[in-house]
Amino acid sequence: MKLLNYSFRCLACLHQNAMNSWEIVHSYAEAACKTLRSHENPTPPASGDKQQVRIWSGKMAGALNLSSTLFLRQLPSTKTPKSSISIRATSRPSESSSTSVGTKENENVGFSSSFSPPPNFKPPEPKRFGVRPDKIFDVLGASLALVFRLGTGIFVSGYSASLVPKNEFPPDKYALEIAGFKVKETSKLGPRPTKPIEIYEFESCPFCRKVREIVAILDLDILFYPCPRNGPNFRPKVLQMGGKQQFPYMVDPNTGVSMYESDEIIKYLVQNYGDGNVPLSLSLGLLTTLTEGFAMIGRMGRGSIYKPSKLPPAPLEIWAYEGSPFCKLVREVLVELELPHLVHNCARGSPKRQELYEKAGHFQVPYLDDPNTGKAMLASHFPGRGSV
């Protein structure tokens, strides 16, 4: 415990410019250490008591994860008029997003009906796997998840790959090329929902990450409503809909089902849109929760605290997948700005890779399409460049 306390102090020193005072850092470190001390030689609750198991594992993951409260100054909460916000989008790739935003009041503090790209905006040419020098450590931090989660969320359900001679592969089809061969990738997907499933969550929550991994594996289109701390729009909406501010919270407009609890959401999704089996990496209980927490250590709570922004009339669309560190950096910004976004998950083996290839003439993620400004951007315009 002395070693852990010392580590917290060292890390706090590195980030002291972002804190009000050393006393605040010390108090948070002490609180985290007390949490760990209270779980020395821990004995988990009985497996039958799901609520107690969830609370206990959450405390352990939260204590082990370097939460943003240790390093980032919390923004003061801003009182905003209560409003009811509704944003809808279609998941059909051949159609443009159909959206609507409504409020009970004529004016919404974060809402703006006027959007335009920056003056003289011109997207650069895409570059695969390129990293800006000032973003190297960000990408490395986001890549820790690949180690702790053993690549969960990189491949879709039923993924398989085979090498095909380049001259035997259709030239208009997306595929990786290796030494004169094309990699033919296939998958076995379940039923597709007609409307995008809605999920309310935020980046640095281990329980939310579990759900993001399963929707990538199932290759589902998801309309995410970010709920960062102090967010004025969607946290109150979750409280209004479900009775408590707990995340993740899922709403399936296809069946009328809504629910809390990450494990229950995962079971629901695999039963309705998969083969009914929860992947092993998401069914290990406490071990899954702890590794999800460790996976986010490198980002130190990014994507957790609200930054004032303008709420757009329509959700942004982004082609991405949970296993990509490049996509992670972009989604952190979307969550902090509380921008609703429709994610077209396209992990390896996803047929949506071909759809993006046809749409953009090139496959590289993350790919952002903003219907509010009419601009679309390949991955090179983002901090980490992109992955394939």
Secondary structure, 3 states (H helix, E strand, C coil): CHHHHHHHHHHHHHCHHHCCCHHHHHHHHHHHHHHHHCCCCCCCCCCCCHHHHHHHHHHHHHHHCCCHHHCCCCCCCCCCCCCCCCCCCCCCCCCCCCCCCCCCCCCCCCECCCCCCCCCCCCCCCCCCCCCHHHHHHHHHHHHHHHHCCCCCCECCCCEEEEEEHHHCCCCCCCEEECCEEEEEECCCCCCCCCCEEEEECCCCHHHHHHHHHHHHCCCEEEEEECCECCCCHHHHHHHHHCCCCCCEEEECCCCEEECCHHHHHHHHHHHHCCCCCCHHHCCCHHHHHHHHHHCHHHCCCCCECCCCCECCCCEEEEECCCCHHHHHHHHHHHHCCCCEEEEECCECCCHHHHHHHHHCCCCECEEEECCCCEEECHHHCCCCCEC
